[in-house]
Amino acid sequence: MRAPFLPTRRLTLMGGLALTTAACASSPGRATLRSPADLWTFDRLDEIGGHAVKAEGGPRLTDSPWGQAASFDGVDDALFIENHPLAGASRFTFEALFRPDGGAHEQRWFHLQETPPPDAGPDWPGTRFLFEIRVFGEQWCLDAFTKGPGYNHTLIFPDKLHPVGAWAHVAQTFDGATYRSYVNGRLEGEAPLAFKPQGPGASSIGCRFNRVNYFNGAVRAAAFSRSALTPDQFVLPRP
């Protein structure tokens, strides 16, 4: 089990947590925070990242190698937050620490959703980011997805499988030209993307925003950066 990352100098305070630099990025339990990020830690169920939380079903707290995490039963547990942390970003890194525990094949466990404009018609694209998984018995693959006006792309690679019941670090990034996904710091795949910044909105954790495809597992933290970080720059520690 890895130890929590150990800060050496405070940079700023966002979402109720001090973001810090760390001296040893190569140390297995530490993360080097090279730039301020919006950090959400799921160690409580009433407020996350400085935002009020609406809980549905019966999510609870459980242990992780880094402290408490939110646990979801895959049936009706979910958290809803009235904030889209990457709204307005033209480049981004979206990271998360989570533990999938198997279950249903399709699970949509982290959803950032732009609020539709008042005049949105049937052609409104449903602008959003998603982290999903596909479960194959005792293994899973990552599905990273983003959609908006003029773009719609999924990064999913069923031949790249990971064990259920183990903590994992996942990330999706965009550098102005290329969309990439990572698991535990390793590139899963990439594709060109005509991305446009998304507008203000809300987030769901534990299911898709329209309350389908519930997640069975736990989420410890998420980090949202307004630049495309490389694996050595990721904010969250890796298991």
Order of alpha helices (4+ residues) and beta strands (2+ residues): beta-beta-beta-beta-beta-beta-beta-beta-beta-beta-beta-beta-beta-beta-beta-beta-beta-beta-beta
